[in-house]
Amino acid sequence: METTKSTQSDTSARQAILDRIQTKRVDIPPLPDVDPERVIQFDQPIDKFVEMLAMVGGQAHQVDSQADVRGVLDEIDVFKTATRVVSLAPDAVAGTIDATQVDDPHELATLDWTIARGEFMIAENGSIWVDGDTLPHRVLLFIAQYLAIVVPRSQIVSNMHQAYERIEGFGGRFGVFVSGPSKTADIEQSLVLGAHGCRKLQVFIVGDM
């Protein structure tokens, strides 16, 4: 009984704080206008994307069609031995697990690979925008040991200003810019890849998609 009263009290106090925050008006300066003539542009954005992705530990593959994706993956040892694969790009790779039939995301804890779909690439930092509505569970991007993203070659912007313009008004459940793999240098300033997410990111830039 005491635990119940304590929980109710904590909830009431938390709600009171949230209610006070909502009634507090904070004046903020407007966002600056961005001059499109002054932001970075690339004559060969695909080449820049490939370069930047490599700099952050990812790997890009340029293929003609989605049918070519599986052949590249089959050359990767950790894919050849994988048994638990979720594919959200079935035209490229057939998965072994149907994530739409998984109710509890914890069941994906031992996932080997996620094959996801990307909407577009950003050349300046080697990232890809992923629409969360394409994911049965958002954890799929982060819990798998390895991640592959299939994205159309024609869908690329040079910089983040253009990227945010493109997703303005986005109404999905969530969306995320993905690059990778995950990394940390907290311990002895030694860079460790795949520390708290996928161990390797493979990006497939598809010409006919």
C-alpha positions as CSV (number, residue, x, y, z in Angstrom):
1,M,0.0,0.0,0.0
2,E,2.8,2.4,0.9
3,T,4.5,1.6,-2.5
4,T,1.2,2.5,-4.3
5,K,0.9,5.8,-2.4
6,S,4.6,6.6,-3.2
7,T,4.1,5.9,-6.9
8,Q,1.0,8.1,-7.0
9,S,2.8,10.9,-5.3
10,D,5.8,10.7,-7.7
11,T,3.4,10.7,-10.6
12,S,1.5,13.8,-9.3
13,A,4.7,15.7,-8.7
14,R,6.0,14.9,-12.1
15,Q,2.8,16.0,-13.7
16,A,2.9,19.2,-11.7
17,I,6.4,20.0,-13.0
18,L,5.3,19.2,-16.6
19,D,2.2,21.4,-16.3
20,R,4.4,24.3,-15.0
21,I,6.8,23.9,-18.0
22,Q,3.9,24.1,-20.4
23,T,2.7,27.4,-19.0
24,K,6.2,29.0,-19.1
25,R,6.7,30.9,-22.3
26,V,10.3,31.1,-23.5
27,D,11.2,33.7,-26.1
28,I,13.7,32.4,-28.6
29,P,15.4,34.1,-31.5
30,P,14.2,33.1,-35.0
31,L,16.4,30.7,-37.0
32,P,18.7,32.4,-39.4
33,D,18.0,32.5,-43.1
34,V,20.4,30.2,-45.0
35,D,21.8,31.5,-48.2
36,P,21.8,28.5,-50.6
37,E,24.7,30.1,-52.5
38,R,26.9,29.8,-49.5
39,V,26.3,26.3,-48.4
40,I,28.6,23.5,-49.6
41,Q,27.8,21.8,-52.9
42,F,29.5,19.0,-54.7
43,D,29.9,18.4,-58.4
44,Q,30.1,14.7,-57.7
45,P,27.9,14.1,-54.6
46,I,28.0,10.3,-54.9
47,D,31.8,10.3,-54.8
48,K,31.8,12.5,-51.8
49,F,29.2,10.4,-50.0
50,V,31.4,7.2,-50.6
51,E,34.4,9.1,-49.3
52,M,32.7,10.4,-46.1
53,L,31.1,7.1,-45.3
54,A,34.5,5.4,-45.5
55,M,35.9,8.0,-43.2
56,V,33.4,7.1,-40.5
57,G,33.9,3.4,-40.9
58,G,31.1,2.4,-43.3
59,Q,31.4,0.9,-46.7
60,A,29.5,1.8,-49.9
61,H,28.8,-0.5,-52.8
62,Q,27.5,0.9,-56.1
63,V,25.3,-1.7,-57.9
64,D,23.1,-1.6,-61.0
65,S,20.0,-3.1,-59.4
66,Q,18.6,-4.5,-56.2
67,A,19.2,-8.0,-57.6
68,D,23.0,-7.3,-57.3
69,V,22.9,-6.7,-53.6
70,R,22.7,-10.3,-52.5
71,G,25.8,-11.2,-54.6
72,V,27.9,-8.6,-52.8
73,L,26.6,-9.6,-49.4
74,D,27.4,-13.3,-50.1
75,E,31.1,-12.2,-50.4
76,I,31.0,-11.0,-46.8
77,D,31.9,-13.8,-44.3
78,V,29.7,-12.5,-41.5
79,F,26.7,-12.5,-43.9
80,K,27.4,-16.0,-45.2
81,T,27.3,-17.4,-41.7
82,A,24.3,-15.3,-40.6
83,T,21.1,-17.2,-39.6
84,R,18.9,-14.4,-38.2
85,V,18.3,-11.7,-40.9
86,V,15.5,-9.2,-41.1
87,S,15.1,-7.7,-44.6
88,L,13.0,-4.7,-45.2
89,A,14.2,-4.7,-48.8
90,P,12.9,-8.0,-50.0
91,D,13.6,-7.2,-53.7
92,A,17.2,-7.1,-52.8
93,V,17.6,-9.8,-50.0
94,A,15.2,-12.3,-48.5
95,G,15.2,-12.3,-44.8
96,T,14.9,-15.3,-42.4
97,I,12.8,-13.5,-39.8
98,D,9.5,-11.6,-40.5
99,A,9.8,-8.6,-38.1
100,T,6.1,-7.8,-38.6
101,Q,5.2,-11.0,-36.8
102,V,7.4,-10.1,-33.8
103,D,5.4,-8.5,-31.0
104,D,8.2,-8.1,-28.4
105,P,11.3,-6.3,-29.8
106,H,13.4,-8.1,-27.2
107,E,13.1,-11.2,-29.4
108,L,15.4,-9.4,-31.9
109,A,18.3,-9.2,-29.4
110,T,20.2,-11.9,-31.2
111,L,19.7,-10.5,-34.7
112,D,22.6,-10.9,-37.1
113,W,21.6,-8.5,-39.8
114,T,19.1,-5.8,-40.7
115,I,18.6,-4.9,-44.3
116,A,16.8,-1.6,-44.3
117,R,15.7,0.9,-47.0
118,G,17.0,4.5,-47.1
119,E,15.2,7.4,-48.6
120,F,18.1,9.6,-49.6
121,M,21.8,10.2,-48.9
122,I,23.7,13.3,-47.7
123,A,27.1,13.7,-49.3
124,E,28.8,16.0,-46.8
125,N,28.7,13.5,-43.9
126,G,28.0,10.1,-45.4
127,S,24.6,9.7,-43.8
128,I,21.3,8.3,-45.0
129,W,17.8,9.3,-44.0
130,V,15.6,6.4,-43.0
131,D,11.8,6.7,-42.7
132,G,10.7,5.1,-39.5
133,D,7.4,4.0,-41.1
134,T,9.5,1.4,-43.0
135,L,10.5,-0.3,-39.8
136,P,8.2,-2.6,-37.9
137,H,10.4,-1.9,-34.8
138,R,12.7,1.1,-34.6
139,V,15.2,-1.0,-32.7
140,L,16.0,-2.9,-35.9
141,L,18.5,-0.2,-37.0
142,F,20.4,-0.4,-33.7
143,I,20.2,-3.9,-32.3
144,A,21.5,-6.0,-35.2
145,Q,25.2,-6.9,-35.2
146,Y,25.4,-5.7,-38.8
147,L,23.4,-3.2,-40.8
148,A,22.9,-2.8,-44.6
149,I,20.9,0.1,-46.2
150,V,19.7,0.0,-49.7
151,V,19.2,3.5,-51.2
152,P,18.5,4.8,-54.8
153,R,21.4,6.4,-56.5
154,S,19.2,9.2,-57.7
155,Q,18.3,10.3,-54.2
156,I,21.1,12.4,-52.8
157,V,21.7,15.9,-51.6
158,S,24.9,17.7,-50.9
159,N,24.4,19.1,-47.4
160,M,22.3,18.9,-44.3
161,H,20.5,22.2,-45.1
162,Q,19.0,20.5,-48.2
163,A,18.3,17.4,-46.2
164,Y,16.2,19.3,-43.6
165,E,14.4,21.1,-46.4
166,R,13.6,17.7,-47.8
167,I,12.1,16.3,-44.6
168,E,10.3,19.5,-43.6
169,G,6.8,18.6,-42.6
170,F,7.7,14.9,-42.2
171,G,4.8,13.2,-40.5
172,G,6.0,9.7,-39.9
173,R,6.3,8.0,-36.5
174,F,10.0,8.8,-36.5
175,G,12.9,9.3,-38.8
176,V,16.6,9.1,-38.4
177,F,19.8,10.0,-40.1
178,V,22.0,6.9,-40.1
179,S,25.8,6.7,-40.5
180,G,28.1,4.4,-39.0
181,P,29.1,2.1,-37.6
182,S,28.6,3.2,-34.0
183,K,31.8,4.3,-32.3
184,T,33.2,5.6,-29.0
185,A,36.5,6.9,-27.8
186,D,35.6,7.4,-24.2
187,I,38.1,4.8,-22.9
188,E,41.7,6.0,-23.0
189,Q,40.9,8.0,-26.1
190,S,41.0,4.8,-28.2
191,L,38.5,4.6,-31.0
192,V,36.3,1.5,-30.9
193,L,33.9,0.8,-33.7
194,G,30.6,-1.0,-33.2
195,A,30.5,-0.1,-29.5
196,H,26.8,0.4,-29.0
197,G,25.1,-0.4,-32.3
198,C,25.9,-2.1,-35.5
199,R,29.5,-3.4,-35.9
200,K,29.6,-2.5,-39.6
201,L,27.4,-0.5,-42.0
202,Q,27.1,-1.5,-45.6
203,V,25.4,0.9,-47.9
204,F,24.1,-0.2,-51.3
205,I,23.7,2.6,-53.8
206,V,21.3,1.2,-56.4
207,G,21.2,2.6,-59.9
208,D,17.8,1.1,-60.9
209,M,15.4,1.3,-58.0
